[in-house]
């Protein structure tokens, strides 16, 4: 299933299923179609994830029962909407910062190293840093940067993994059963802060610097996360285009290593590193400017679109 | 006020310190002084409840001191189990490399201080601890021995934010602080080096004992002049002042607030008074049975023991 947190006409956020170009309100839709089990599922994504695999299965079954015929005009504006009529909000807000894997594609790393006379060194272990929750924004929201904080704003389209089942000391072989789904993150970065502070937290955590969404897709629809293509366009111009197959540390491994000695929880979101083509890799380097439109796209998930704005303009 | 969460008779309560030796249940005290305000259910909600509610609670706490019959809502501190104040909603932000006594390295000139985009030249390393690392006072610290062999402890002043801080001056930031707590910041030195970015190395389960008291900022006149020390098996191994830092509290919060909205309930660690683990290895790593004690004058003391792994 493709799950979304959406709102209509500025109303409250609700949990919906994206089916055939429509967004179906999970609980209202299930009620309208007489699926009592699905109608009583939690009404927000984090709660559904925390409710566990049995509840996810109920939602999956309801999703599978939906098709274009069900959505034939009846209930439109009551329990379903056309996808272009709704606002896609932040899919979920985890109970801790968003985890991010640094330097997880060789060519991204090598392009960065090309500016200094040193060969690219692949980190011998997974590099984990975090983005503050205050950096999360939804699809179509503006990324507002402030010159008092940064003038070197850059983009990084990344596959995000949402944890479904928590645990500690998870063996890599069991890691797939801990995944709830996948979404898109744009790991927007303030490069001078990222490099100047050495540790990346501040440069990665400015307000609005973590667009997430528009949907979370469960493994049923993405059986192989290494068969996806990551793309980013700036004002329609292609900048990033690379296969997830090229990931250095694979999902099973970085979930397993992250959970060593540290409990991971349902809803934890791990962003898996960006592919080549960022602004800082260009010669000369290019930074995002007021009015630039970012489209972060991952095949099988969708397009996450956001516009750069400079505060005070 | 000195606020805390504690358990007595198997029941979890939100309360406060009556005096050195006793604590009170906030709900019980409110009833005893005839207050009928809606009380927060826990310490995080209290921290986020805003000035009006907090003033009402301060009134209850103050009037409760005058009540002589405290049966049913007051206990000797030693009869209750104190807990950590709360689990933050986000990661705890830690300032690294903030020691002003940086292993003999000269403190940067004042001209390089202050908020703004170039202030990072001071070299602060901001990284975070997962909220899953919180631990009760007196509870055991533990970690898998095959994961890290170089665990060390630093005493930290935990700053609890009470109001939004966004593009704030140091003074504005200082005024938004709700209170302070003592904490022990545990890290795996070898894990820091292994992973490059430090967040995982400091986020292991049990790596953030803090509390039990949050001392409200009105009770701490000079948060940068507090004696702070770490005792390892009763031997003082780190000693200094909360003022021994490159960026003082207000400036650190102000710098972070340039771009990052800090919110009520956020917890930040100022940095350790002496350079330990940052370029200089501590003299020895923690071992099973070690007694780790962090103390900050006027804020409190927290003692934890390393479990046999």
Interface residues (C-beta under 8 A of the other chain):
Chain A: X95 X96 X97 X99 X102 X123 X124 X125 X126 X127 X128 X129 X130 X132 X133 X134 X135 X145 X146 X147 X148 X149 X150 X151 X168 X169 X190 X192 X193 X196 X197 X198 X199 X200 X201 X202 X205 X206 X207 X258 X260 X261 X262 X263 X264 X265
Chain B: X89 X90 X91 X93 X96 X97 X116 X117 X120 X121 X123 X124 X125 X126 X127 X128 X130 X131 X132 X133 X143 X144 X147 X148 X167 X194 X195 X196 X197 X198 X199 X200 X203 X204 X205 X256 X258 X259 X260 X261 X263
